[in-house]
Amino acid sequence: MLFNSLAYAIFLPIVFILYWFVVNRSMKLQHVLLLASSYFFYACWDWRFLFLLIFSTFLDYFTGLKIERSSSAKARKIWLFISIFVNLGFLGFFKYYNFFAGSLAQLLQHFNLKPDFVTLKIILPVGISFYTFHGLSYVLDIYNKKIRPTTNWIEYSLFVSFFPLLVAGPIERATHLLPQVEKERKFSYSQAVDGLRQILWGLFKKVVIADSFCAGQVNAIFNNASHYSGSTLAVGALLFTFQIYGDFSGYSDIALGSARLFGFELLQNFKFPYFSRDIAEFWRRWHISLSSWFRDYLYIPLGGSKGPLGKKIRNVFIIFLVSGFWHGANWTFIAWGALNALFIMPSMLFKTNRNNIEIVAQGRLLPSFREALSIILTFCLTVFAWIFFRSPDIPFAFHYISGIFSRSFFQKPEISIYLNFIYIAFFMLIEWLGREQKYAIENIGFRWHRPARWLFYCTLFLIIIYFSDTEQQFIYFQF
């Protein structure tokens, strides 16, 4: 397995010790160590795809220099096109070839044609969507003259391949991370402690919430949906909502905490999205690095929210459909994106999509009645959309939804859920109490007296150890 808690618990301290206590006198050696560690980390999954990562890195490094040094606008566009075409070509082949071949074959069969398309047993390289977007944003920023290309191959390679973010993000920008790579770093005890605290909370989200109290029952319910009552199907959708959040935001916390150990601050990827008061706010707080990437490199170039209403609606649907398709080669992801586009329409049409910028109930312990209703409604819409995300195909999703909205919805669920929701309630309480901080764990325990603080951290650690035998692969590794 590419990533599990035990392997990472061994790998991370070794790199940390070498980084700060063996090669700490040379920034160049530190970079070489981190890059070698990142390539080793990636090769643990499949060493053959390491060459694809290196090729993609070299392509964008080389084209970035060519764009900068080109004397004509035409030459700059040619080099930009080469980078985009090759990067998206690789991504399209590995991720979407069989999808397009199969979809075209099904379409032609409706016209009584019998196509003989060849499908391939293609293995999707882990993290290809993430490191491809790293490189594309770098080249696009150079083309738009937001940054100048680096001439240091090692530093650029580290920006693309830094192991905490390599396989599942966040999607970093060269304008944010590359300057941190280029400058000298000194060990900071407080930063390292913050990193460890964030890793601990990320592991709790992943191992305890996502894997132990959600994944098993979600799989059982979705794999046998026709045998369960509407109430149980609703529970399955609800548990998946917490599973995917605990899984992906847990990975992001582990990644950001690990980066802090080496003196880097990565982009925040989640900001308490399930406390959002409308879908527009949700997408400002969920997978922030991807949402902002599509906003800056697709939505704004298309015209954004400027122009006539029809153009605005078109741009919103394009951005969400592309976001859905980015997640996987399945019509269910496109349906999920389309649903979110529909959900965001009211706030866009009535120009309320920027109303909820500040965190909910800022400066107050509890939300107002109106805020609470808005949070509940937004959360229900999100749960509904996640059904399509989790379903294997569109007919299954509709069958699952019809099962929820049946008379059996009012029956007692066939599975025991009390312990699940006790842990989920504890998890969401910590998130709520820490929502005004950048990361929830910074406000919980950090300000307590030392004995209480250590008791809290040790309790979390023991809970993680107790449930670690149920650990599963990260959901977003498939994207």
Buried (B, 14 or more C-beta within 10 A) or exposed (E): EBBBBEEBEEBBEEBBEBBBEEBBEEBEBBBBBBBEBBBBBBBBBEEEBBEBBBEBBBBBBBBBBBBBEBEEEEEBEBBBEBBBEBBEEBBEEBBBBBBEBEBEBEEEEEEEEEEEEEEEEEEBBBBBBBBBBBBBBBBBBBBEEEBEBBEBEBBBBBBBBBBBBBBBBBBBBBEBBBEBBBEEBEEEEEBBEBBBBBBBBBBBBBBBBBBBBBBBBBBBBBEEBEEBBBBBBBBBBBBBBBBBBBBBBBBBBBBBBBBBBBBBBBBBBBBBBBBBBBBBBBBBBBBBBBBBBBBBBBBBEBEBBEEEEEBBBBBBBBBBBBBBBBBBBBBBBBBBBBBBBBBBBEBBEEEEBEBBEEBBBEEEEEBEEEBBEBBEEBBEBBBBBBBBBBBEEBEBBBBBBEBBEBEBBEEEBEBEBEEBBEBBEBBBEBBBEBBBBEBBBBBBBBEEEEEEBEEBBEEBEEBBEEBBEBBBBBBBBEB
